[in-house]
Amino acid sequence: MVAVDRTIPKMIQSCRRPVQRRAKQCRTIRSRSWVGAAITLVTFVLLIAVGNGSFGAAVGQKLRKPRAQNNVSLTSHSRDSLSPEARELVELASGVVCKERIKDPKASVPIDDMQARPSLPVRSPEAVAGAQRAQRLLPTAKSLVVVSLRQLARDYGFRSPKDHRLQRAIAHVEAVRNIRPDMDSRDNASVFLRNPHTIVFGTIFLAGLPSDEGIISVLAHELVHIADGADDSLSLLFRAVGNRASKLTGMQTHDQRAEELTCDLVGTLAARSYVSSSPSYEPLPRRISRSLEHNCVSQDEGDDDHLSPRNTIRALLALDPVLARQLVYGR
């Protein structure tokens, strides 16, 4: 079981996948220390309401929790679903990802395979190498995440790339400094927002991502959680990406699912930018597949907070047709 520390404002356990029989243990966890304070506040409001004879009105106001949407307009996209040709491209590209995983000596391990592996000590050679790789690539991943967030802000209609929420999110990213390997985290990565300068990686996860592209995609995922922060700086972006994915694919991608999918989307954008800036003799489809290969699972199940791993691949390719074309056509 995952222990929730209720002394912190918010903790994100980013379980990279739901897996059969362990989905409830691996959901994103949000723990807020204001639970006790909220109970006190409700009691106080009810006492006042009873005194004023406005009990029904007070309760109605308490239950409504509108999210602020001032100063941000999100673009509406004209096409509500994928064309048959686009759907075929998504399926072809998804197949390329998992075929490349089989052939690639640096392929990521599928997350259901990771779960089945025995715990790996922090000082094991694989964990040490993975932690060193993650620490080395952290500055690069931070820069790529900032660029990707700004791009998505433009794509999804934020009025200004200098929007104060976006700037706050970027400041959160830039403050991250450390990678901490942890045996007990196994095949997960997580961020604790009482210590937003550190990303915790399970040692199995570190060992299961032997490529730079794979590590960057996961670093970027966790950095977006940190960017959102305790103040939900990216909530509007999450909602916009989730709505867009839902319309394109027909899969319900809202609330926490939208956040997880946006984190994955930034991961693929960051990895692709990394590939563009560091050319090699390896084929393009192989390198960009590494940001998605961990989703090539045998047991493909989702939960309330995550799309299934293979549906995550499909949703990301639907959102990013350029990635789909690069995978299929190699350019």
C-alpha positions in Angstrom: 0.0 0.0 0.0 1.1 3.6 -0.6 1.2 5.6 2.6 -0.2 9.1 2.3 1.5 11.7 4.3 -1.2 14.1 5.5 1.2 16.7 6.7 2.0 17.9 3.1 -0.1 20.1 0.9 -0.1 17.8 -2.0 1.7 14.7 -3.2 1.7 13.2 -6.6 2.5 9.5 -7.0 2.8 9.1 -10.7 2.3 5.4 -11.3 2.9 5.5 -15.0 0.3 2.8 -15.4 -2.6 1.0 -13.9 -2.0 -2.8 -13.7 -4.5 -5.5 -12.8 -5.1 -5.9 -9.1 -2.8 -3.0 -8.2 -4.6 -0.1 -9.9 -6.0 1.4 -6.7 -2.5 1.4 -5.1 -1.0 3.1 -8.1 -3.3 6.0 -8.8 -2.2 9.5 -8.6 -2.6 10.5 -4.9 -3.5 14.0 -3.9 -3.3 14.6 -0.2 -4.3 18.0 1.1 -3.7 19.2 4.6 -6.8 21.4 4.6 -9.2 18.5 5.2 -9.4 19.2 8.9 -9.6 22.9 8.3 -12.4 22.4 5.8 -14.4 20.5 8.3 -14.0 23.3 10.8 -15.0 25.8 8.2 -18.1 23.9 7.2 -19.2 23.6 10.8 -18.7 27.3 11.3 -20.7 28.1 8.1 -23.5 25.8 9.2 -23.7 27.4 12.6 -24.0 30.8 11.0 -26.5 29.6 8.4 -28.7 28.0 11.0 -28.6 31.2 13.0 -29.6 33.2 9.9 -32.3 30.7 8.8 -30.4 30.2 5.5 -29.3 26.6 5.9 -30.2 25.5 2.4 -28.6 28.4 0.8 -25.3 27.9 2.7 -25.0 24.3 1.8 -25.7 25.1 -1.8 -22.9 27.6 -1.9 -20.5 25.2 -0.2 -21.1 22.5 -2.7 -20.4 24.7 -5.7 -16.7 24.9 -6.5 -16.3 26.8 -9.7 -12.8 27.0 -11.2 -11.6 30.4 -12.1 -11.4 30.9 -15.9 -10.8 34.6 -16.1 -8.2 35.9 -18.5 -7.8 32.6 -20.4 -9.7 31.6 -23.5 -9.2 28.1 -24.8 -9.5 27.5 -28.5 -12.2 25.2 -29.8 -11.1 22.9 -32.5 -13.4 22.5 -35.5 -12.8 18.8 -36.0 -14.5 16.7 -33.3 -13.2 13.3 -34.2 -10.5 11.6 -36.2 -11.2 10.9 -39.8 -10.9 7.2 -40.9 -7.5 8.0 -42.5 -6.3 9.6 -39.3 -7.5 6.7 -37.2 -5.6 4.3 -39.5 -2.5 6.4 -39.1 -2.8 6.2 -35.3 -3.1 2.4 -35.4 -0.2 2.1 -37.8 2.0 4.4 -35.6 1.0 2.5 -32.5 2.1 -0.7 -34.1 5.4 0.8 -35.1 6.1 1.8 -31.4 5.7 -1.7 -30.1 7.5 -3.4 -33.0 10.4 -1.1 -32.5 10.5 -2.1 -28.8 11.0 -5.7 -29.8 14.0 -4.8 -32.1 15.6 -2.0 -30.1 18.6 -2.9 -27.8 17.8 0.2 -25.8 14.0 -0.4 -25.6 12.1 0.4 -22.5 10.6 -2.4 -20.5 6.8 -2.6 -20.6 5.4 -1.4 -17.3 3.5 -4.7 -16.6 6.8 -6.5 -17.0 8.5 -4.1 -14.6 5.8 -4.8 -12.0 6.6 -8.5 -12.1 10.3 -8.0 -11.4 11.9 -8.4 -8.0 12.9 -5.3 -6.1 16.2 -3.8 -7.1 18.6 -2.3 -4.5 19.6 1.3 -4.9 23.3 0.4 -5.3 22.7 -2.2 -8.0 24.6 -1.3 -11.2 21.4 -0.9 -13.2 19.8 1.5 -10.7 23.0 3.5 -10.3 23.4 3.8 -14.1 19.7 4.9 -14.4 20.0 7.4 -11.6 23.1 8.9 -13.1 21.5 9.1 -16.5 18.4 10.8 -15.0 20.5 13.3 -13.1 22.6 14.1 -16.1 19.5 14.7 -18.3 17.5 16.6 -15.8 18.7 20.1 -16.9 17.9 19.2 -20.5 14.5 17.8 -19.6 13.7 21.0 -17.7 14.5 23.2 -20.7 12.5 21.0 -23.0 9.5 21.0 -20.7 9.5 24.8 -20.5 9.5 25.0 -24.3 6.8 22.4 -24.6 4.5 24.1 -22.1 4.8 27.4 -23.9 4.0 25.6 -27.2 0.9 23.9 -25.7 -0.2 27.2 -24.2 -0.1 28.7 -27.7 -1.7 25.7 -29.3 -4.6 25.6 -26.8 -5.3 29.3 -26.8 -3.8 30.9 -23.7 -4.1 34.6 -24.5 -0.5 35.2 -23.7 2.6 33.0 -23.2 3.3 35.3 -20.2 0.1 34.2 -18.5 0.9 34.4 -14.7 -0.2 30.8 -14.2 2.1 29.5 -16.9 5.0 31.6 -15.5 4.4 30.2 -12.1 4.4 26.7 -13.5 7.7 27.3 -15.3 9.2 28.6 -12.1 8.3 25.4 -10.4 10.0 23.4 -13.1 13.2 25.5 -13.0 13.5 24.9 -9.2 13.9 21.1 -9.5 17.4 19.9 -8.8 17.6 16.3 -7.8 16.9 12.7 -8.6 16.5 10.3 -5.8 16.4 6.5 -6.4 14.2 4.5 -4.1 13.9 0.8 -3.9 10.4 0.8 -2.3 9.0 2.9 -5.2 9.8 0.0 -7.5 8.3 0.7 -10.9 6.9 4.1 -10.1 8.1 7.7 -10.1 6.7 10.3 -7.8 7.0 13.9 -6.6 6.3 15.2 -3.2 5.2 18.9 -3.3 6.5 19.6 0.2 9.9 19.0 -1.5 9.4 20.2 -5.1 13.1 20.1 -5.9 13.3 16.3 -6.1 11.9 13.5 -8.3 11.8 10.1 -6.7 12.4 7.2 -9.1 11.8 3.5 -8.3 14.9 1.5 -9.0 13.0 -0.9 -11.2 11.8 2.0 -13.3 15.3 3.5 -13.6 16.6 0.1 -14.8 13.7 -0.3 -17.2 14.4 2.9 -19.1 17.9 2.4 -20.6 17.7 5.1 -23.2 18.0 8.9 -22.9 14.8 9.3 -24.8 12.9 7.1 -22.4 14.3 8.8 -19.3 13.6 12.3 -20.7 9.9 11.4 -21.4 9.4 10.3 -17.8 11.4 13.2 -16.3 9.2 15.5 -18.4 6.0 13.7 -17.1 7.1 14.3 -13.5 8.2 17.9 -14.1 4.7 18.7 -15.4 3.2 17.4 -12.1 5.6 19.7 -10.3 4.8 22.6 -12.6 1.1 22.2 -11.8 2.0 22.4 -8.1 -0.2 22.8 -5.1 -1.9 25.7 -6.7 -3.1 23.8 -9.8 -1.3 26.2 -12.2 -2.0 24.1 -15.2 -5.5 23.0 -14.5 -6.9 24.8 -17.6 -4.4 23.3 -19.9 -5.1 19.8 -18.5 -8.8 20.4 -19.1 -8.2 21.6 -22.7 -6.0 18.7 -23.6 -8.4 16.2 -22.0 -11.4 17.7 -23.8 -9.5 17.6 -27.1 -8.4 13.9 -26.6 -12.0 13.0 -25.7 -13.4 14.5 -28.9 -10.7 13.0 -31.1 -10.8 9.4 -29.7 -14.2 9.0 -28.0 -12.4 8.0 -24.8 -13.4 9.8 -21.6 -10.3 11.8 -20.7 -11.2 14.2 -17.9 -10.1 15.2 -14.4 -7.1 13.2 -13.3 -6.9 11.3 -16.6 -6.5 14.7 -18.4 -3.6 15.6 -16.1 -1.8 12.3 -16.6 -2.3 12.4 -20.4 -1.0 16.0 -20.6 2.1 14.9 -18.6 2.6 12.1 -21.1 2.0 14.5 -24.0 4.8 16.8 -22.7 6.9 13.8 -22.3 6.6 12.8 -26.0 7.1 16.4 -27.1 10.3 16.7 -25.0 11.7 13.4 -26.2 11.0 14.4 -29.8 12.7 17.7 -29.4 15.7 15.9 -27.8 16.0 13.6 -30.8 15.9 16.6 -33.1 18.7 18.4 -31.2 20.9 15.3 -30.9 21.1 13.5 -34.2 22.5 10.0 -34.5 22.6 7.1 -37.0 19.7 5.4 -35.4 16.4 5.4 -37.3 14.0 8.2 -36.3 11.1 5.9 -35.5 13.2 3.9 -33.2 14.4 6.9 -31.2 11.0 8.5 -30.8 9.3 5.2 -30.0 11.4 5.1 -26.8 9.2 7.8 -25.2 6.2 5.4 -25.6 7.5 1.9 -25.5 6.9 1.3 -21.7 3.1 1.3 -22.6 3.5 -1.8 -24.9 1.9 -4.0 -22.2 0.3 -7.4 -22.4 -2.3 -6.6 -19.7 -3.9 -3.4 -21.1 -6.1 -2.0 -18.3 -6.9 1.5 -17.2 -8.6 2.9 -14.1 -10.4 6.1 -13.1 -7.2 8.1 -13.2 -5.4 6.7 -16.2 -6.3 5.5 -19.7 -5.0 2.0 -20.3 -1.3 2.1 -21.5 -2.1 1.2 -25.1 -5.0 3.6 -25.2 -2.5 6.2 -23.9 -0.4 5.6 -26.9 -3.4 6.1 -29.2 -4.6 9.2 -27.5 -1.1 10.8 -27.7 -0.8 10.0 -31.4 -4.2 11.4 -32.0 -3.2 14.6 -30.2 0.1 14.8 -32.1 -0.3 13.7 -35.7 3.2 14.9 -36.5 4.6 12.2 -34.2 2.3 9.6 -35.8 3.6 10.5 -39.3 7.2 10.4 -38.2 6.7 7.0 -36.7 5.1 5.6 -39.8 7.1 7.4 -42.5 10.4 7.9 -40.8 10.6 11.6 -41.4 
